[in-house]
């Protein structure tokens, strides 16, 4: 069916190049029209994410399509032709398997991240609306989405956190029964601390306090998340109310010491406290772990959690590969039967045409019949025609799956029944429709 793809991703291309090649969703329809106008490609779909840019093609001449589409794509973006060398070319089953792996998040920078399937669906629908996708790409993408759904439902590839900030949230959920009434205190205004805050608020934490040596930066971060800024010199007092402390400063010594936590724990009546230290050098004194109901995790602890979770996902990815291989087999079986579809269609038309001719003659010779008698005659002829068609149709599809032998059967059927297209004749779908 001559399907192929052009792909460039984080695996082969630096972000400086990828960002130049990126296409926003608003530009999908215009670029599809431009590419089809500058090439002889029959079908085309575009996918553009932060980690990859891909063009899925169907053409009678893939080599020509690759060259024309690749050149037109760079022309549309006003980029030099040498950037085209960053695109890898895949064809046939290799291309389809790649599409299935991308949709199932096996090609993602972080295996199992779920966002990619939604992104692909958006770009697919936009490509369809832009007139880029036809029968073949539609079939491939629908099967890709089925495969991605199976991977999601039949494996645990997306389970457990694989980022430092999200791992902190997962640990917090294990320490507290629920997060809805928990107060977060952020010490410092680092990027990783900000990510952790974002995840914690989405997980249900109700209130945010931010402190920083430079008070204006604390105010800025607090306003971003609708929290409250706290002056750094009053931090110890606010430790009493905080359930989750995230520290990310550039201090050379400990910002939060054991004695501070011992004092505030008495006022907290020893309610659990979770301290996340994502600073290097560390902000939180490790001895705090010796205080009852105080749990300290530094960046190495969190990285260990992430590494463990990544290994788990990699093991689940092996299960996903089995699912993908099976779906590829189904796709291949469907593809090979496409070779016999024209013959099956002509054979069916030939048999139904003969059946209709004989039915007309027979009804004309039988004279006046009751409605019941006429229905019976039509039913008999219809049943005979479809019973005659059934076995050859099944046999042709089966032989096609077995390899080149199927082509011999196709030729034999064509010769035996003198099959040739007759576009001017439109045979009814069923004999019983004839009046």
C-alpha positions in Angstrom: 0.0 0.0 0.0 3.1 2.2 -0.1 2.9 3.8 3.3 6.0 5.5 4.8 7.0 8.3 7.2 9.5 11.0 7.7 10.5 11.3 11.4 12.9 13.4 13.5 12.9 13.2 17.3 14.8 13.8 20.5 16.7 10.6 19.8 18.4 12.0 16.7 17.9 15.8 16.6 18.8 18.6 19.1 16.0 20.7 20.4 17.3 23.8 18.6 16.5 22.1 15.3 13.2 20.5 16.5 11.8 23.8 17.6 12.3 25.2 14.1 10.5 22.2 12.6 7.6 22.3 15.0 4.1 23.0 13.6 1.4 24.3 15.9 -2.1 22.8 15.6 -3.4 26.0 14.0 -1.0 25.5 11.1 -1.9 21.8 10.3 -4.6 22.5 7.7 -2.6 25.1 5.8 0.5 23.0 5.6 -1.4 19.9 4.6 -2.9 21.8 1.7 0.6 23.2 0.8 2.3 19.8 0.9 -0.4 18.1 -1.2 -0.2 20.9 -3.7 3.6 20.6 -4.0 3.7 16.7 -4.3 2.0 13.7 -5.8 1.4 12.2 -2.4 -2.1 10.7 -2.0 -2.5 10.9 1.7 -0.5 12.7 4.4 -0.8 13.3 8.1 1.3 15.6 10.3 2.4 15.1 14.0 4.3 17.7 15.9 5.2 17.5 19.6 8.0 18.9 21.7 9.9 15.7 21.2 9.2 14.8 17.6 8.0 16.0 14.2 6.6 13.3 11.8 4.9 13.1 8.4 2.9 10.0 7.5 2.6 9.4 3.8 0.8 7.2 1.3 1.9 7.3 -2.3 2.4 5.1 -5.4 6.0 6.3 -5.4 7.3 6.7 -1.9 10.8 7.8 -2.9 9.4 10.6 -4.9 6.9 11.5 -2.2 9.7 11.6 0.5 11.7 14.0 -1.7 8.8 16.2 -2.7 7.2 16.4 0.7 10.5 16.9 2.6 11.5 19.7 0.3 8.0 21.4 0.4 7.9 21.1 4.2 11.2 23.0 4.6 10.1 25.5 2.0 6.9 26.2 3.9 9.0 26.9 7.1 11.6 28.9 5.1 14.4 26.6 6.3 17.5 25.5 4.5 17.4 22.2 2.6 20.3 20.7 4.7 18.0 20.5 7.7 16.1 17.8 5.7 18.9 15.4 6.5 17.6 15.2 10.1 14.6 13.3 8.9 14.7 9.5 9.0 12.7 7.5 6.4 10.7 4.4 7.3 8.5 2.4 5.0 5.9 -0.4 5.1 5.5 -2.5 8.2 8.5 -0.8 9.8 6.7 2.5 9.5 3.4 1.1 10.8 5.1 -0.4 13.8 6.8 2.9 14.6 3.4 4.6 14.5 2.0 2.0 16.9 4.9 2.5 19.3 4.6 6.2 19.2 0.8 6.0 20.0 1.5 3.6 22.8 4.2 5.8 24.3 7.0 3.4 23.8 8.9 6.0 21.8 8.4 8.8 24.4 11.3 10.4 26.2 9.7 9.0 29.4 8.2 5.6 28.6 4.5 5.4 29.5 3.7 9.1 29.6 0.0 9.3 28.5 -0.1 12.7 26.9 1.2 11.5 23.5 -2.0 9.6 22.5 -4.1 12.7 22.9 -1.6 14.8 20.9 -1.7 12.2 18.1 -5.5 12.2 18.0 -5.6 16.0 17.8 -3.1 16.1 14.8 -4.9 13.1 13.2 -8.3 14.8 13.3 -6.8 18.1 12.0 -5.1 16.2 9.2 -8.4 14.6 8.3 -10.2 17.9 8.3 -7.4 19.4 6.2 -8.0 16.7 3.5 -4.8 14.8 4.2 -5.9 11.4 5.3 -7.8 8.8 3.3 -8.5 5.1 3.5 -5.1 3.8 4.3 -3.9 6.3 7.0 -7.4 6.2 8.6 -7.1 2.5 8.9 -3.6 2.6 10.3 -4.4 5.3 12.8 -7.6 3.7 14.0 -5.6 0.5 14.6 -2.9 2.5 16.3 -5.4 3.9 18.8 -6.8 0.5 19.5 -3.3 -0.7 20.2 -2.6 2.2 22.5 -5.8 1.5 24.4 -4.8 -2.2 24.8 -1.4 -1.2 26.1 -2.9 1.2 28.6 -5.5 -1.4 29.8 -3.4 -4.5 29.7 -0.2 -3.2 31.2 0.8 -0.9 34.0 3.3 1.0 31.8 2.0 4.4 33.0 2.0 3.5 36.7 4.3 5.2 39.3 6.0 8.5 39.0 9.1 9.0 36.9 9.9 12.6 37.6 11.5 14.0 40.7 8.7 16.5 41.4 6.0 13.9 40.8 7.8 11.3 42.9 7.6 13.7 45.8 3.8 13.9 45.4 3.5 10.1 45.3 5.5 9.8 48.5 3.3 12.5 50.1 0.2 10.4 49.3 1.8 7.4 51.1 2.5 9.5 54.3 -0.9 11.2 54.5 -4.3 9.6 54.1 -5.4 12.5 52.0 -4.0 15.8 50.8 -7.1 18.0 50.6 -6.4 19.9 53.9 -2.6 19.9 53.8 -0.5 23.1 53.9 2.6 23.4 51.8 5.6 25.5 52.8 8.1 26.2 50.0 11.5 27.4 51.1 13.3 29.0 48.2 11.9 29.5 44.6 13.7 26.9 42.5 12.3 25.4 39.4 12.0 21.9 40.8 10.2 23.2 43.9 7.8 25.0 41.7 7.0 21.8 39.7 6.5 19.9 43.0 4.1 22.6 44.2 2.2 22.4 40.9 1.7 18.6 41.3 0.8 18.9 45.0 -1.9 21.5 44.4 -3.3 19.4 41.6 -3.3 16.4 44.0 -5.5 18.4 46.4 -3.4 20.4 48.8 -5.4 23.3 49.9 -3.0 26.1 50.9 0.5 27.3 49.9 3.0 29.3 51.9 6.2 30.6 50.2 9.3 32.0 51.8 12.6 33.2 50.4 15.5 35.3 51.5 14.5 37.8 48.7 10.9 38.5 49.7 9.9 39.8 46.3 10.6 36.4 44.8 8.5 34.7 47.4 5.7 37.1 46.6 6.0 36.3 42.9 5.8 32.5 43.3 3.0 32.8 45.9 0.9 34.9 43.5 1.4 32.4 40.7 -0.2 29.7 42.7 -2.6 31.9 44.7 -0.7 31.3 47.9 0.8 33.5 50.7 4.3 34.9 51.0 6.1 34.6 54.3 9.2 36.6 55.3 12.2 34.3 55.7 12.9 35.4 59.3 9.5 34.1 60.3 9.9 30.7 58.7 10.4 28.8 61.9 7.0 29.9 63.2 5.2 28.8 60.0 6.8 25.4 60.2 4.3 24.6 62.9 1.4 24.8 60.4 3.1 23.2 57.4 2.4 19.6 56.6 4.7 19.4 53.6 7.9 21.4 53.3 9.7 21.7 50.0 13.2 23.3 50.2 15.2 24.4 47.2 17.6 27.2 48.2 21.2 27.9 47.3 22.4 28.1 50.9 25.7 26.5 51.9 24.4 25.2 55.3 21.2 23.6 56.6 18.2 26.0 56.4 16.0 23.6 58.4 17.7 22.0 61.4 16.6 19.1 63.7 16.1 21.4 66.8 13.6 23.5 64.8 11.5 20.5 63.9 11.6 19.1 67.5 10.2 22.4 68.8 7.4 22.7 66.2 6.5 19.0 66.5 5.4 19.6 70.1 3.1 22.4 69.0 1.8 20.3 66.1 1.0 17.5 68.6 3.3 15.2 66.5 1.1 15.3 63.4 3.1 13.9 60.4 5.4 16.2 58.6 6.9 15.5 55.1 10.1 17.3 54.2 11.3 17.3 50.6 14.9 18.5 50.1 15.7 19.1 46.5 18.6 21.4 47.0 22.3 20.7 46.4 23.9 21.2 48.8 21.1 20.0 51.1 18.9 22.4 53.0 17.3 20.0 55.5 19.4 18.3 58.2 19.2 14.5 57.7 18.9 13.9 61.5 15.4 15.2 61.3 14.5 11.7 60.3 15.1 10.7 63.9 12.2 12.9 65.0 9.0 10.9 65.3 6.5 11.4 62.5 9.0 13.6 60.5 9.9 12.1 57.1 12.8 13.6 55.1 13.6 12.8 51.5 16.5 14.4 49.7 17.1 14.4 45.9 19.0 11.1 46.0 16.1 9.4 47.8 13.7 10.7 45.2 15.9 9.7 42.3 16.1 6.2 43.7 12.3 6.1 43.7 12.3 7.4 40.1 14.9 4.8 39.0 12.9 2.0 40.5 9.7 3.2 38.8 11.5 3.5 35.5 12.7 -0.1 35.7 9.1 -1.1 36.5 7.9 0.8 33.4 10.6 -0.8 31.2 9.4 -4.3 32.3 5.9 -3.3 31.5 7.1 -2.0 28.1 8.1 -5.6 27.2 4.4 -6.6 27.7 3.4 -3.7 25.5 5.8 -4.9 22.7 4.0 -8.3 22.6 0.7 -6.5 22.2 2.1 -4.3 19.4 3.6 -7.3 17.6 0.2 -9.0 17.7 -1.6 -5.9 16.4 1.0 -5.6 13.6 0.3 -9.2 12.6 -3.4 -8.4 12.4 -2.6 -5.3 10.3 -0.4 -7.4 8.0 -3.1 -10.0 7.5 -5.5 -7.2 6.6 -3.0 -5.6 4.2 -2.4 -8.8 2.2 -6.1 -9.4 1.7 -6.3 -6.0 0.0 -4.7 -7.5 -3.0 -7.6 -9.9 -3.5 -10.4 -7.3 -2.8 -10.8 -6.2 -6.4 -11.1 -9.8 -7.6 -13.6 -10.6 -4.8 -15.6 -7.5 -5.7 -15.7 -8.4 -9.5 -16.5 -12.0 -8.7 -19.4 -11.0 -6.4 -20.8 -8.6 -9.1 -20.5 -11.3 -11.7 -22.4 -13.9 -9.7 -25.1 -11.5 -8.6 -25.5 -10.3 -12.1 -26.0 -13.8 -13.4 -28.4 -14.6 -10.5 -30.5 -11.4 -11.3 -30.7 -12.3 -15.0 -31.9 -15.8 -14.3 -34.4 -14.5 -11.7 -35.9 -12.2 -14.2 -36.3 -15.0 -16.8 -37.7 -17.4 -14.2 -40.3 -14.9 -12.8 -41.3 -14.1 -16.4 -42.0 -17.8 -17.2 -43.8 -18.6 -14.0 -46.6 -16.2 -14.6 -48.8 -14.9 -11.8 -47.4 -15.7 -8.4 -48.7 -14.8 -4.9 -46.5 -12.4 -2.9 -45.5 -15.3 -0.7 -44.5 -17.4 -3.7 -42.5 -14.6 -5.2 -40.7 -13.9 -1.9 -39.8 -17.6 -1.7 -38.3 -17.7 -5.2 -36.3 -14.6 -4.6 -35.0 -15.9 -1.3 -34.0 -19.2 -2.9 -32.0 -17.5 -5.6 -30.4 -15.0 -3.1 -29.4 -17.8 -0.8 -27.9 -19.9 -3.6 -25.9 -16.9 -4.9 -24.4 -16.1 -1.5 -23.6 -19.7 -0.7 -21.8 -19.9 -4.0 -19.8 -16.8 -3.2 -18.9 -17.7 0.4 -16.3 -20.4 0.1 -14.3 -18.8 -2.8 -14.3 -15.5 -1.0 -13.0 -17.0 2.3 -10.5 -19.2 0.3 -9.1 -16.2 -1.6 -8.5 -14.2 1.6 -6.9 -17.2 3.3 -4.6 -17.9 0.3 -3.6 -14.2 0.3 -2.4 -14.5 3.9 -0.3 -17.6 3.0 1.8 -15.7 0.5 2.4 -15.8 -3.3 0.1 -18.8 -3.8 -2.8 -16.4 -3.3 -1.9 -14.6 -6.5 -2.3 -17.8 -8.5 -5.8 -18.3 -7.1 -6.7 -14.7 -8.0 -5.6 -15.3 -11.6 -7.5 -18.6 -11.8 -10.7 -17.0 -10.6 -10.2 -14.1 -13.1 -9.7 -16.5 -15.9 -12.5 -19.0 -15.1 -15.1 -16.3 -14.7 -13.7 -13.8 -17.2 -13.7 -11.0 -14.6 -13.2 -7.5 -15.8 -14.5 -4.2 -14.4 -17.8 -2.9 -15.8 -18.2 0.6 -14.3 -21.3 1.3 -16.4 -23.2 -1.5 -14.6 -24.3 -1.2 -11.0 -25.3 -4.5 -9.6 -27.7 -4.4 -6.7 -26.3 -5.5 -3.4 -28.9 -8.2 -3.0 -30.9 -10.3 -5.4 -34.1 -9.7 -3.4 -33.9 -5.9 -4.2 -34.9 -6.6 -7.9 -38.5 -6.0 -8.8 
